[in-house]
Amino acid sequence: MASLPPTAQARSNAYFEGGYWLALWDAVVATAAAWLLLVTQWSSRMRAAAERWTRWRRLQPVIYAAQYIATITVLTLPWNLYEGFFREHQYDMSNQSLSGWLGDQGKGLIITLIFGCILAAAIYAVIRKAPRTWWLWGAMVAMLGFVFQVAVGPTYLEPVFNQFYPLPDSPLKQEILSMARANGVPAQQVYEFDASKQTTKVSAHVSGLFGAARISLNDNLMNRATPEEIKAVLGHEIGHYVLNHAYKFMAPIFLIVMAGFALVQWGYGRLQPWLSRMGVGPVTDVAGMPALVALFGVYLFVLTPVLNTLIRSSEAEADAYGLNAARQPDGAAQAALQLSEYRKMHPGPIEAFLFYDHPSGWSRIHQAMVWKAENIQATDIAAYDAAHHPPGD
């Protein structure tokens, strides 16, 4: 921590603390966009257009959802442009040109249209079939969509935005694969992807469901980190895979989605008199989609500390696993310093509970040094310490 210049700490603190307000404004902008669609009766006109284009009732939510997604994208583009492009450049977090950023937004829009329209059709089919208990069945449909996205994302969606290529053969690559095999990860290759065309941030992941595994690290990590840091980061990511966090996370997420859908149903009923004046019918009316999305968005915003705690707990477990798998405590500590460029390192306890979805950098460094102290007599740790921290250093 002492190696961080005060100016760098102040800059990362400002960037990260600004994210607290961004979370609030994200919710406000999304809610305002939904309100605008409803109060101008644009939503009911989109519903009417869907009904004119097809009499097949099951296809109408698809046509409406396509209009809705495109309209919301246009309405929120100025805010997203500030948040995702100008602010990132302001803090030197982005390498992307405006055309490149808009290109990625266009790709994201196409993916959202495909999956969003399918999900809308499925959920409205459930709503019309069971208007009183749709919140339960709709939560199941949403979870199926979530599982599908997690399963296909690393292989089919991420390559839409970045090029993945096998990491060239090297001792480091063999050490990574050896660590993966030793921990039961069925990966035969390590991939690097060109995140540097978009961001300056370092990242990696070990992803896959149903027995598949893919080890990927971005080129920022490869270019800026030492082999010890890279192995520490991948040890953490292997921890997520081996500890089955993707599966374990699904149960609480399902409960959260189910409770959220139940509250949305109740809230929609409360809004029904006002919605009627906006030309929107009961919950089965697809024109009410902006209200459903806004209500669920507000619910998730209020639940931010709970969601952060769930994620932070799994990240702490992966940190502990990674220290034992990689046996690189100094690498883990240095990797935590890399993240100090865009994460506040030492928050207060309330601040960490409310806003942190990962352990703080200070906590990670402390954990790494506690692990090192408990293993200082081990041959590999003692040899590394003697080579890198000789007496008097």
N, C-alpha and C positions, 0 to 999 in steps of 0.2 A: 504493500500500500504506500509506503514511504517513497517508492520510486516513481509514483505518479506525480507529474508537475501540477501544482495548484491550478494553473490555467486550464489544463486538460480536464481536471476533475470538475471545475466550474462549468466547462462547456458540456461535458457529458451529463452533469446534473441538470443543466437547463434543458437539454434535449429530452431527457427521460421524464423530468417533471412536467414538461410541456405535454407529454403523452397523457398525463392524467386529465388535462383539460380536453385533449383531443377525443378521449373516450366519451366525455359528456357531449361535446359538440357533434360527434358522430351520431349519437342518439337523437340529438335535437334536429339535425339536418334530415335524418331519415324520417323522423316523425313529421316534420314540417312538409316534406315532399309528399308523404301519404295524405296529410291533411289537405294539401293543395289539390291533389287528384280528386279528393272526395268533395270539397267545398265548391269546386268549379264544375262538379258533375262530369268531369272528364272520364272518371272511372265508369260511370253508367253509360257514357257514350261508347267507350271501348267495349263494354259488354254488349251493347246493341250492335256494334260493328261485327263482333264475333258471331252473334246470332244471325246477322244478315249473310255472312260468308258461308255458314254451314248450319243445317238443321240438325246435324248429329250432335246431340247434347254432350256426349263424352269428348268431343273434339273442341267444343267451345272454350273450356278452360285453357286448352293449349294455345288457341288463338289469342285469348285475352292475356295470358301470361306473357306471350311474346311481346305484345304491345306494352304491357306493364313494365317488363324488364327493360325494354328499349327506352321508354319514357323516363323511368327512374334514373337510368344511366345518364341521360341528357340533363335531367334536373340537378343531379348531384355532381356532375362533371366539374364545375368550378371548384367545389370544395375538395373533391378528390385530387384535382390538379394541384391545389395548394398543399394538401397533406402528403400526397405521394410523390410529388415532383419538386415543387419549389422549396418546400421545407427541408426535404432530404438534401437538396443541393446547398441550402443555406448552412447546414451542418456538415457538409462534405461527406455525406453518407451515400451519395449516388454518383455513378459514372455515366448515367444514361442520358442520351439526347432526348429532346422533346418528342421527336418522331419515333424514337425507339420506345419511349414510355407509352405514347398513344398506340403504337403497334401492339404492345403487350396488353393494353386495355382492350383493344379490339379482339385479340385472341381470347381474353378472359370473358368478354361479352358473348362470344360465340359458344364457349363452353357453358356459360351460365344459361344461355337460351336453351341449349339442348337438354341439360339436366334439370333446369328450372321448370321448363314446360312439361317434362315427363312427371316430375314430382307434383306439380300443380294438378295435372290430370288425375294422378293417383289419389291425392288427398281430397280433391273435390268429389271423386267417385265415392270415397268413404263417407264424406260429409252428407252426400245425398242419400246414401244407403242407410246411414245411421246418424241422423242429425242430432240426437241427444247424447250418444256415446262416441261420437267421432273422435273426441280428444284422445281416447284410449287407442283406437285402431289407427288413427292418424299418427300417433307417436310411433307405433310399430312401423308404419310406412316410412316415416322420416328416418328411423334408425336403419332400415334396410338401405335407404339411400346413402346414409352416412357410411355404412359398412362397405357398400359398393365403391364409393369414392375413395375410401382408404385403401381398398384392394387394388383399384386400377390406377390411382394417382401416380405412384412412383414410376410405373412402366409406361403409361399411356398419356398422362396429362402433363407431368413435369417436362418431358422432352419437347412439348409444344413451345415452351418458353426458353429452354436452355439445351445446349448440345451436351450429351453425355458421351464420354469416350473412356476406354479402359486406361487405367493408370499405367504408365510404362513400368516394365519390370525393374525392380530395385530391391535392395535389402529391406527398405521400409515397407514396400508392398508385401513382401513375404512375411514380415513380422506382423502386419495387420491381418493377413489371411491366417497365419498361425494362431493369433489371438482369437480370431473368430472361430476357427475349428476347435480350439481348446475350450470354448464356451458354448459349443453346440449350435453355432450359427452356420446354416448350410449355404454359404456363399463361396462361389468359385472365382469371383472376379471383384476387383475394386474399381469403382468408376470415379472420374473427376468430371465436374461440369463447370461451364464458363459463366459463373455468377458475376465475375468482375465486370462484365459488360453492363451490369445493372447496378451493383452495389459494392461498397467497400467492406461490407460485413463478412465475417467468417461463419461457416456453418458446415454441418455434416449430418447424415442420418443413416440409420440401418433400418430399412423398412421392408414390409411384406407381411402377408397373412397366409394362413393355410399351408404352412411349410415352405413358403418362398421367402427369400431374403435378398436384399440388394444393399450393398455398402456403397455410399456415395459421399464425396467430400468436395467442397467447392474450391476453385482455383485460388481464391484469396487465402484459404487455410493452407494450401500447399505452398504458396509463394511467401507467406508472411510468418508461418509458424515453424518451430523446430520439430524434428522427428519426435521428441519427447512430448511436445504439446499435441501433435497430431494423434499419437497413440493414446494420450489421455482423453482427448475429445472422442475418439472412436470407441474407447473403452466405455465411456458414458453412453454412447449411442447403442452399443452392444447390450448394455444393461437394460435399456428400454425394451429391446427385442426379447432377451432371455427372460426378463421378469414379466413378459406378456402384458405390458402396459396398454397396448392397443385393445386387447380383449377386456382387461380389468376396467378400463375407462368406460366401456360401453354400458355397463350396468348403471352407474350413477348418472351418466348422460341420458339414458332412457328415462330414468325417474325424473330428472330435471325437465326433459322435453314433455313428458306426460303431464307433470304438474303445470308446466307452462301452457300447454294446450287447454287444460281444464280451466285455467285462469283466463285464457283468451276467450273461451266459450262464454264464461261468465261476463267478462268485460264487453264482449260484442253484444250480449243481451242488454246490458246497461246503455250502450250507445245506440241501440236499435231505433228509438224514437228520432234521434238526430239524423241517423243514417237514412231513415225513410224520407226525410225532407231533402236529402241529397240524391234521391232517386235510387237508393240501394235497399234491397230487400233483406230477408233473413239470411242466416249464415250459409244457406245453400246457394245464395246469389254470388256468382263469381265477382261481381263488381265490388263486393266487400273485401276483396283480397288486400287492398292497402290497409284497411283497419286491422285485419288479422295479423299482417306482417308488422305493423307499427306496435300493436299490443305485445306481440311476442318479443320484439326488439327492446321495448321498455322493460319487460320482465327480465331479459338477459342482462340488460344494463344494471338493474338493481341487484342482480345475482352475481355481479362481477367478482366480489370478494370470495364467494363460494367457489366459483369456477377457478379463480386463481389459486385457491388453496388446494383444490383437487390436482391441478396441474403441478403446482409447486411441490406437493408431496411426492408425486411420481418422479419429478426431476431430482429431488434430494435422494430418493432411492437409487436412481441411476448414477448419481454422483458417487455414492458409497460403493456400488457395484463396480463402477469404472475404476476406482482407485485399486480395488483388489484384482481386477482383470488386467489392467495395464501396468500397475505398479510404477506409476510415474507421478508421484506427488508434486514434484517441482514443475513438471509439465502441466499438471492440472492447475497449479497456482498461476503459472504464466499464461495459460489459456484464459483464466478468469480475468487477468489484466487486459488481454486482448479485447474482452467484452466491455471493458471500462470505457471504450470510445463512445458507446451509446447506451450504457446502463449505469445508473447511479450505484456506486459501489457499497455505500454504508448507510442504508436508510434506518429510520427508527422502526420499532416493532409494529406500531399501528400502520405506518406507511407501507411496510412490507406486506402486512396482512391484506390491506386494501388493494394494492396496486401491483404486487410482484407475482408473476406466474412462474418464476424461477427463484431459487435461493439467491440472495445477494452475492456480489463478488466477494465482499468481506467474509461472508459465511463460507463460501466455497474455498477460499484461501485458508481460512482457519481450519476447516475440516481436513484439507489436504495436509496441513502441517501437523495436525493431531495424528493422522494416519502415519505420517512419516516418523513422528516421535515414537509411536508404538512399534514401528518396524525398523528402527534405526540400526539394530544389530544384524538384520538380515544381510546376507552377502551382497546381493545386488544393490540394495539401498546404500549400504556402507561404501561400496566401491564407487557408486555414482557420486556420493557426497564427497568422498576423498578426491575424486577427479575434478569436480566442479567447485567445491568449497574447501580448499586446503586450509590447514590451521592458520589462523591469523587473517584469513580473508574476510 
